[in-house]
Amino acid sequence: MKSKLGIASILFIAASLLLKVSGLLRDMVIAYYFGDSYVADAYLAAFILPNMLILFMTTGMKNAFVPSYMDSLEQQRGRMHFGQILKGTTVISLILSVIGAALSPFIIPLLFPEFQMDAKTIAVNTAIIFFCSIVFVGINSVIEAYFDAENRFALSIVSQIVVLLSSIIGALLFAEHIGAYSLAFGYLIGTVISLIFKLLIVLPKKSIQLRGRFDWIEIRHFYNVFIPVGLTVAVGQINLMVGTMFASGFGEGAVTYINYAKNLVHMPQGIFGVTIATIIFPMLAKAITTDNTQMFKRGIGMGLNTMYFILLPSVVGMMILMPNIIGLLYERGAFTSNATMATSQVAYLYFGSVLFFSLNNVINKGFYSLKKGHMILFVSGVSVITNIIFTYIFTAWIGYKGIPLAASVNALFYVGISFVIFLKLINGIDLKKIVLEFSKITLATIVMGGIVWWISFFIEGLPEILHILLVAVIGAIIYIIVAYIVKIESFTFLIQKLLGKKAAEKEPSS
C-alpha cells in the first residue's frame, strides 16, 4: 500500500511539473503571436472571470468531494454519491455557463472601461467562448476529484494538461486566421476531449451510478460544504481581477506584463508547493487521526521551515536571472526587448507574494486538517478589501508597477493574520525553533545570492540558456554546502525523505 502511494505521489509531482510547463508554453505562444499588444491584453483580461469559476469548480471540488466520497464508501453508497454529485454539478455548471455567456457583453465593458473598442470586442467574445466551456469544466472537476479520492492523482493532472495542449495547438494552427479566439476555442475543445478521456476510464468500470432521480437533498448538503471551500480558492483570482482592472487603465501592454510576470514568478510556488504538501500532509493527517497535538505542531513547523528552505533561494535566484529567463522564454515574434524589460520590472515586485502565499499554504493545510476552513474564508475575504486599498495606493504612486507591489504587501498581511489566528487556535507553536531555522536559511541564501550575483557579471556574454544553467548549478551547490555547514534541519529532513530513510519518519525534536 505504501509503495503504491509513493508511486502515486511521484507521478502526481511529475504530472504537476508537466502541467506548469504546459502553462508556460501557452504563455510563450501568446507572447509570440500577440506580444504586449491590446489583443494579448484583451485575451488575458477575458480569461480572468471564467477562470474564477474554473478554479472554484476544480480546486474547490477536490477539497469537498474527497472526504464526502470517502464517507459514502464507508456507507456502501460511493457509486450513488458520485452519480448524484456529478448530475447536480452538471445542471449547476450548465446554468453558470449560460448566465456567464449572456452577461459577458455587459460585465466585460464594466470591468475594463479603459479598453479600446477593438479590445472590448475581443474580450467579450473570448469570455463568451470560455463561459461555454464551464459546463464541461464542472463535469470534469467531479471526475478529477473522484480520481484523487482513489489515489489516482496523476490522472486529474493529465486531463488538465490535455486542455492546455489543446489551447496551444489551437493557437499554432489558427492564430494567424482568427487571432486570440484560437486559444479560446482550443480551450473549449480541450475540455470536451478531457471529459471524453475521463469517461472512457470511469464508465467501463461501473464506478458511478447515473440512473435514478436527482437527490437534491444530498446535492444541497454537499454544496453547503463545497461553496465556502470553493470561494476561498476563488479569492486569489478575485485579487488578480482587481489587479487587471487597475492595469487596464495604464495603456496597452500593462495587462500583459502583469499576467506574464505573475505566471512565471509563481511557478516555483506551484511546483515546490505541491512537493512539500505531499511530504508534510501525511504527518498532519496522522497527527489529527491519533489526536497527537505535539506531532501536529511539529508538522506545521517543519512545513513552514521546508517551504522557506526551498522557496527563498528559488526566489532570490529568479530575481538575479529574471531578465535572462524572460528573454529566453518570451523574447521572439511579437514580444520585443522592451516588453522583456517591462515584464522583468513587474516580476521583481511579485516575489514577495510568492514567498508569503507559499508559507500561507502550509498554514491553510493546518486549518483544513482541523476542519476550520471557514476561518480561511473570512481572512481571504478581508484580503480582497486590503488588496483593493493597497493597489489603489501603490498604483497612484508608481503606476501599474504598484499592482505587484500591492500583491506582495497584501500577501504579507494575509499570512500574518492567518498565522496569528492559527497560533491561537492551536495554543501556540515553537516559534524560537522556526526563527532559528529561518535565520539559517536566510544566511545560506544571502551567501548563495551574493556569490552568483558576482559570478553573473563575468558570464554576461554567454547565451541565455548557458548563463541560466551555470548560475543555477553554481547557486544550488553553494546553497547545499552552506545548508550542510550551518546544519539546516529542513535540508536533512528532505534528504532523508528523498532517500527513504526511516529516520525521516521520526518527528523532529522540539
N, C-alpha and C positions, 0 to 999 in steps of 0.2 A: 504493500500500500504506500509506504514512504517513498519507494523508488518511483512509483507511478506519479505521485505528487511532485517529486523532484523533477522528473522529466517534463511534467505539465508546466511547472514553474519556469524551467529553462526555455521551453517552447513559447511560453507567454512573453517572456522578456525579449526573446529573439523576434517574435512577431511584433511586439510593441516598438522595437527599434526600427523594424521594416516599415511600420505604419508612419513613424516620424519621418523617415527618409522619403516615403511616398508623398507626404505632405510638403516636404521641402522641394521635391521635384515639381509638384504642382505650382508652387510659388515661382520656381525658376522658369517654368513655361509661361506663366502670366507675365513675368518680368521681360522675357524675351520678346513676346508679341506686343505687349502694351506698355512696357517701361513704367514711367511715372505719369502717364497721360490721364486725362479725365476718364478714359474708358476703364483703366485699371481702378481708378477711384470709385467709379460707379459700380463696378462688379463687386469690389470688396465691401462697399457700403451696403449693397443689396443683400449680401450673404449674411450679414450680422443678425438681422431679425429672424429669418428662418433658422439660422444656426442656433439661436437661443432655444427654439423648440426642439431642435435636433439633439442638443446636449441635454435638455430637460428630459427627453424621452430615453436616450441611450444610457447615459451615466446614471440618471435617477432610477431608471427601471432596474438596473443591476443591483443597486443598493437595497431596493424594496422587494424585488421579486425573489431573490435567492433565499432569504430567510423564510418568506411565506411559502415558497415551494417546498423547502425542507420540512416545514411544519406539516404541510399537506401530505408529504410522503409518509410521515410518521402515522398519519391517519388513514393510510392506504387510499388516498384520493389525489395523488400527484398529477395524473393524466387529466383528471377533470378540472383541477385548479388551473393547470397550464392552459387548457382549452378555454375556460371562462375568461381568463385574463387576456388571452390572445383575441378572442372575439370582442370583448369590451374595448380593448385598445384599438382594434381595427375601426370600430364605429367612432370612437373619440378622435382618432387621428384623421379620419375622413372629414369630420366636422371642422377640425382645425385647418386642414388643407383648404377647404372651400372658403372658410372665413378669411384666412390669411391671403389667399389669392384675390378674393373680392375686395379686400381693404387695402391691398398694396398701392393702387393708384392714389389713394388718399394719404396713407401713412408715410410713404417714402418722401413725397414733397414736403410734408410737415416736419419730418426728422432732419432733412437735408435741404433747407430752403436756399442755401447759397449755391447749390449746383446749377450749372447752366442747363438750358432746355434739353440738349442732346444727352447730357449726363443723367438727367432725371428720367428721360425716356428709357435709356439702357438700364438704369437701376430698377425702375418699376417693372419692366418686362422680365428682367432677370429674377427679381424677387418672386414674381408670379410662378415662374418655372420651378424655383426652389420650393415654394409652398406646395406645388403639386406633388413633390416627392415626399412630403411629410407623412402621407398615409402609408407609404412603403417603409419609411424610416420607423414609424411606430410599430408595424408588424415585425420588422427586423429586430427591433430593440427587445421585444419579448423573447424571441427565439435565442438571441445572443445571451440574454440573462439566463435562459434555460441551460445553454452550453456552460456558462460559468458555474451554475449550480451543480452540473455534472462533472466539474473539474476539467472541462474541455476548453480551457481559456483561449488557446490559440485560434480556435475556430471563429470566435466572435471578432478577433482582431483581423484575421484573414478576410472576413467578409467586408470589413471597413476598408481594407486595402483595395479590394475589388472596386469599391465606389470611387476611391481616389484615382486609381489607374484608369477607370472609365472616363473621368473628367479630363485627365491628361491626354488620353487618346483622342477624345473629342476635340480638344484644342489643337493637337497636332494635325488632325485631318481637316478641320473646318474653320479654324480661327481666321484664316485669310478670307473666308467667304462670309461668315456670319458673326465675326468678332467674338466678344465675350460671351455671347449666347452659346457658343460651342462648349464652353466649360459647364454652363448650367444644364444644358441638355445631356451632356456626358454624365453629370452627377445624377440626373433623373434616371437615365438608362442604367447607371451603375446600381442604384437602389433596387431596381427591378431584377437585375441579374443576381445581385447578392441575395435577394429573397428566394429566387428560384434555387440557388445553390444550397441554401439552408433547408428549404422544404424537401429537397431531394435526400437530405440526410435524416430529417426528422420523421417524415411521413411513412417511409417503408418500415421503420422500426416501431410504428404504432405507439409513439411516445406521448401522443396527445389525443384527447377526446374532444372532437368538434361537434358531434351530434348532440341534439337536445336543446332545450330552451336556454335563453340568457338568464343567468342567476345574478340579477342586478344587485342583490344584497351583498353577495360575495365580491362582486366587482367594486361596489362602492366602498366596502370595508378595505379592500386593497388600496384603492386610490386615496383613502384618508391617510394612509401611511406614505404612499408614493409621492403625493403632491408636495409636502414640506421638504422631502429629500430632493426632489427634482428642482424646486425653487432655489434651494441652496446652491445647487450646481449651476443654475442659470445666472446667478448673481455676477459671476465673472464675466459672462457675456453681456450683461447689462452695463457693467462698468466699461467694457470695450466699446459698446454702442455709444456711451456718453463721450468717450474719447474721440470716436469717429465723427460724432455730431459736431464737436468743437473743431476738429481738424478740417471738416468740410468748409469752414468759414475762412480758411487761410490759403485759398487758391489751389490750383492744380498741382497734384503730387503729394500734398500733405497726408491725405488718407492712405496713400500707397506706402509712404515712408513709415508711417505708424504701424501698419499691418505687417509689412515685411520684417521690420526690426523686431516687433513683438514675437512673431512666429519663430524667428531664428534664435533670439536670445532665450526663449523659453524651451528650446529643445532639450538642454540638459535636465531641466525640471521634469519633462515628460519621460525621458529615458531613465535617468537615475532614480527619480521618484518611484517609478514602478518597481525597480530592483530593490530599493530599500524597503518599500512596503511589503514586498514578497518575503523578505528576510525577517522583518520585525513583527509583522502582524500575527504570525502563529504564536509568538511569545505572549502578545496581548490577549489573544483568544484563549490560550491555555490558562493565563492568569485569571481571567474572568470566570472561566468554567470551574476552576478549582478554588475560586474565591481567595486568591493569593494576592493581597493588596501590594505587598512589597515587590513581588515579581512584576506586577503591572507597572508600578512606578519606575522600576529599573528598566523595563521595556521601553517606556516613553523616553526616559533619559538617554538610553542607547540609540533610540530612533532619532532624537534631536542631534546627538553627537555625530552619528553616522551621516545624517543628511548634511550637516555643516561641513564635515570632513570631505565629502565628495563635491558638494556644490561650490564652496568658497574658492578652491583652486580652479575649478572649471570656469567660474565667473571671471576671475582675475585673468586667466589665460585667454578667454574670449575677448576681454577688453583690450588686451595688448594686441591681439590679432584681428580685431573686428574689421578694419578696412580691407585687410588681406582676404578674410573669409567672404565678405560681401562681394568684393571684386571678383574672386574666383567663382562664386556661385551665380551671381546675377549679372555681372557686367558684360553683356553681349546683346546683340539685337537692338531693341529699342531702349535698353537700360544703359544709360551713359555713366561716365566717371563722376559727373556732378550728382547724379542720383545715388551713386555709391557713397559719396561723402555725406550727403544729406541723411541717408539711411543710417550710416555709422554714427552720426551725431545723436540721432534719436535712440539708437541701440544702447549707447553708453548710459543713458538715463533710465533705461528699463531694467538694469541689472539688479537694482535694489528689490524690485518686485519679484524677480526670480528667486532670490535668496530667501526673502521673508515669506512668500507664499509657499515655498517648498517646506520650510520649517513648520508652517501652519498646517500642512498636510498631515504631518505626524500628530499634531495636537487634535486635528479633526478625527483621525483614526481612534484616538482615545475617547472622544465624545461619542462616536458611533459604537464603540465597544461597550460603553456604559449605557447605551440606549438614551443618550441625551442630545440627539440630533437637532431638536427644536432650539437648543441654545445656540447652535451654529447658525441657524436660520435667522435668529434675532440679531446676532453680531453682523452677519452678512448684510442684512437689511440696513443696519446703521452705516456699514461701509459704503453702500451706494450713495447715501447722503453726503458723507465726508468726501467721497471721490468727486462728486459734483463741485463741492466747495473748493477743494484743493485744485481741481482742474481750472475752475474759473479764476482763481488767484494766480496760478502759475502761467496760464496762457496770456493773461493780461500783462505779465512781466516779460516772458521770453517767447511768446507766440506758440506755435504748435509743438515746440520742444518742451513746453510745460506739461504736455499730456503724459509723456512717460515719466517725468519727474513727479507728477501728481500720483501716478500709479505706484511708484516706489515708496513715496511718503505714506500713501494710504495703506500699502501692504505692511509697512512698519506699524502703523496704528492698528491694523487688523490683527496682526499676530500678537501685539502687545495686549490688547483687550482680551483676545481668546485665551492667552496664556494665563492672565490674571484670574479669569473666571475658572479655567481648568484647575489651577492650583488650589483655589478654594473648594472646588468640587471633590478633589482627591486628598484634601487636607495636607497639601504641601508636597515637595519633592526635594531631592538632594541638589540644591542649587549650587553649592560650593563645588561639587564634583563637575557639574556641567560647565560652570565658569572656568574652572581649571582646564578642562578638555578644550573648550572654545579658545582659550588663550594659547594653548599649544598649537592648535590647528592654525590660528591666525599667524603665529610666529613662523610656522613652516611655510605658509602661503606667502608671507612677506619676503622670506629668503628666496623662495622659488620665483616669485614675480620680479624681484629686483635683478636676479641673475639673467632670466630670459629676456627681460626688457633691455638689458645691456647687450646681450648677445644679438638681439634683433637688429641693432644698428649695423653690425658687421656682415649680416647676410641679406641686407636690404635688396641687393641686386639679383638675388636668386628668383626663379619662377615662383609664383604664388604658392603652388601646392607643395614645393620643396621647402619653402620658407615656413609654412604652417606645420608641416610634418616634423621638421627639425626642431622648431621651438616646442612643439607638443611633446616630443620624445624626451628632449633635454629637461623640460619642465617637470614631466612625470617622474623621471629618475631622481631629480633633485628633491622633489616633494617627498617621495618614498624614503629616501635616505634620511632626510630631516625628521620625518614622522617616526622612523625607527629609532633615531638617536634620542629624541625627546619623549619616546615611549607613549605615543598617542594610542589610547585604548581602542578607539574606533578602527584603527588600522589593523591591530591584532585581531579584533573581532571579525572583520571582513575576511582576512586571510584564513582564519580558522573555518569560517563558513564556506569559503570557496574550496578549501582543501577537504571539507567534510569531516574535520576532526571532532571528536566527541567533546573536546574542551569547549567548543563553541556553544554547546547546548547548555552549559552552565550559565546561570545568571551572573552578570558582572557584580563584583563585590561592591558594597556600598562604601 
